Amino acid sequence: MVCCVPRLAANVDAMCRSIHTLHNFEPAASDDEVHAAALQYVRKISGSTKPSKANTEVFDRAVAEIAHITQHMLEDLVATAPPKDREVEAAKAKERSARRFAIA
């Protein structure tokens, strides 16, 4: 899910760091993972991490609807590559982070 407006034309593929790819994993993304991605998306586009009392219903409804449609999309997507292993991908991400931030 792309959620961040690119700051520069060259940065078209920018994504929020909190939203992770959920497609083509074994096992498939859980409802909690889909909900978390929807919540991060709604937080980003609304500009708030916690809505006011007046906007709570709208905020919660948006999260539920986005999670629902995201789950349908993930179910309908076709993958030609074999499913990715969550542990392997997590290890790769940890290694990239260590290199990026020079953590030993």
N, C-alpha and C positions, 0 to 999 in steps of 0.2 A: 504494500500500500504506500503510495507516494503521498506524503503529508506536508512536506516543507516546500515553500515557494523558493525556487532557485534564486540565489543572490546574484549570480553571474550567469550569463548565457552558457558558458562552458560547463556549468555545474548542473546540467539538466537532470542528472540521475540522483540528485540529492534526496536522501530519505531521513526521516527522524531516526535517531539512534535507538529510541525506545521501542520502535516497531520492527519486529524481525520477520524475515520470510517464513511463511507458514506452509507453503506449497511443497509437495513432493518430499515429505518426510515419512519415515516409518518408525513408530506408529504415527498416524495422521494427527494433525493439530487437535488439541483438546478444546472443549468448550471454553475452559478458563483462558487458554492462550488466545483464542479468537476474541473473547470478551476484553482481555487486556489490550489487544491491538486496537479494538474499536474504541475503548476508553481513551487511549493515548491519542487517537485520531481526533476524537471529539474535543478533548482538552486542547489540542493544538489549534484546531480551527476556531474554537470558541474563545481562546485566549485566557482560559481560566482552568485551574486544576480542581476547583470546587465551585460549583455554581451557587448563586444566591438562592434564597428560598423561593423567590419568584420564578427562577429559571430551572429549578431542580427537576420538575416533571419533564420539561422539554429536553433537558440535557440527558436524563435517564432514558427517555424514549429514543433519542437519537442513538445512544450507545446500543440499545437493544436492537434497533432496526439495522444499524450498520453491522453488528455482530451476526444477525440473522442472514443478511444478504452475503456477507463475507463467507459464512459457512457454506451457503449454497454455491458460491463461486468456487471455493476450494474443492467441493465435491464434484463440480462439473469440469474443472480444468483437466486437460490431458497432458500427461508428461511422457516424453520420449526417453528421458534419462532414467536410470534406476533410482529408487528412493534413496535419499541421503540418511545417514546415520546421525542421530542427534549428538551422541557423545563425540564422534569424530569432528563434526562441525563446531561443537563447543570448544574442543581442543584447538582447532584452527583459529577460532576467534580469540581465544586466550593468548595464543602465540602472536597473533597480529597486534593485540593490545600491548603485550610485553615489548614488542619491537617499537611500537608507536610511542610508548611512554617510557622506554628504556628501563623497564622494570627487570631486575635480575632474578 
